[in-house]
Amino acid sequence: TETLTCKDIATTATGPDSELFYASVSYRCQDLLPPPIQTGFNRKCTADGPTFEYTCYELSEGTQFITFMSEVESAIRNAGMNCTDDKDPFYFYQYTRTEGTFYINSVVSYSENVSVGNLFNDTAGLDKVFATTGTLYSIYKTKPLTAAPTPAPTPAPTTSSSHNPIAASKNWLTMFVAVSLHYSVMYSLLF
């Protein structure tokens, strides 16, 4: 059974030159002008199976948002968030889901699909519950299949075996479902 292992990390940077492109929470204008003030994630979870890798980033329940709120308050004080669309800036809580698949034809290729959305409506003030329960950066990648080595001749199978292919298949399916549901359960529990 593959286990989802989580640990607290330093808050990730976001943006085009960072490990993660999308933020967890941003203070922004609808038209993104001026550029949003963003924060990343401070908790990382991983699971690694024979056919997949799963990584997700989230905000831990006790996140204080000190640096992020300091940047927001500074921008407000210095009139740095005057939206060009004449509307008030707001807090946006985002999730990102990335699925990557390796294909093997005559060459190995990789395809990736990214979807971005939000579970909660925007708010005028920071809602820490929305931020810690409605944001997630999920990355699921299949591993390329490799050709099985040519097996050496083996003696006839015995009637007793410690490997149970049905149980192994069931464990993989359970992990796959758990990983998929981790992403969607937040939505179903909240609405």
Residue pairs with C-beta under 8 A, 6 or more apart in sequence:
1 171
1 174
1 175
2 47
2 48
2 49
2 171
2 172
2 175
3 47
4 45
4 46
4 47
4 54
4 178
4 179
4 182
5 45
5 46
5 47
6 43
6 44
6 45
6 46
7 43
7 44
7 45
8 42
8 43
8 60
9 41
9 42
9 43
9 44
10 42
11 39
11 40
11 41
11 42
11 67
12 18
12 19
12 20
12 40
12 41
12 42
12 57
13 19
13 20
13 40
14 20
14 21
14 22
14 23
14 38
14 39
14 40
15 21
15 38
18 40
20 40
20 41
20 57
20 96
20 137
21 96
22 94
22 96
22 116
22 137
23 36
23 38
23 39
23 40
23 94
24 38
24 39
24 40
24 41
24 57
24 58
24 59
24 93
24 94
24 131
24 135
24 137
25 38
25 39
25 59
25 65
25 68
25 91
25 92
25 93
25 94
25 126
25 131
25 135
26 36
26 37
26 38
26 39
26 91
26 92
26 94
27 36
27 37
27 38
27 68
27 72
27 75
27 81
27 89
27 90
27 91
27 92
27 126
28 36
28 37
28 38
28 89
28 90
28 92
29 36
29 81
29 83
29 84
29 85
29 87
29 89
30 83
30 85
30 87
30 90
31 83
31 84
31 85
33 83
33 84
33 85
34 80
34 81
34 82
34 83
34 84
36 92
37 68
37 71
37 72
37 75
37 81
38 68
39 65
39 67
39 68
40 57
41 57
41 58
41 59
41 135
41 137
42 59
42 60
42 63
43 57
43 58
43 59
43 60
44 55
44 56
44 57
45 54
45 55
45 56
45 57
45 58
46 53
46 54
46 55
46 56
47 53
47 54
47 175
47 179
48 54
49 172
49 175
50 143
50 172
51 142
51 143
51 145
51 172
52 140
52 141
52 142
52 143
52 176
52 179
53 139
53 140
53 141
53 143
54 138
54 139
54 140
54 141
54 179
55 138
55 139
56 136
56 137
56 138
56 139
56 182
56 183
57 136
57 137
58 132
58 135
58 136
58 137
59 131
59 132
59 135
60 132
61 132
63 128
63 131
63 132
65 126
65 128
65 131
69 126
72 81
72 126
74 80
75 81
81 89
83 89
88 124
90 122
90 123
90 124
91 122
91 123
91 124
91 125
91 126
91 127
91 130
91 131
92 118
92 122
93 118
93 119
93 120
93 122
93 127
93 130
93 131
93 134
93 135
94 116
94 117
94 118
94 135
95 116
95 117
95 118
95 119
95 134
95 135
95 136
95 137
95 138
95 183
95 186
96 114
96 115
96 116
96 136
96 137
96 138
97 114
97 115
97 116
97 136
97 138
97 140
97 183
98 112
98 113
98 114
98 137
98 138
98 139
98 140
99 112
99 113
99 140
99 141
100 110
100 111
100 112
100 113
100 139
100 140
100 141
100 142
101 110
101 111
101 112
101 141
101 142
102 108
102 109
102 110
102 141
102 142
102 143
102 144
102 145
103 109
103 110
103 111
104 144
104 145
108 144
118 134
119 130
119 134
119 186
119 187
119 190
119 191
120 127
120 130
120 134
120 190
123 130
133 186
133 190
134 186
134 190
136 182
136 183
136 186
138 182
138 183
140 179
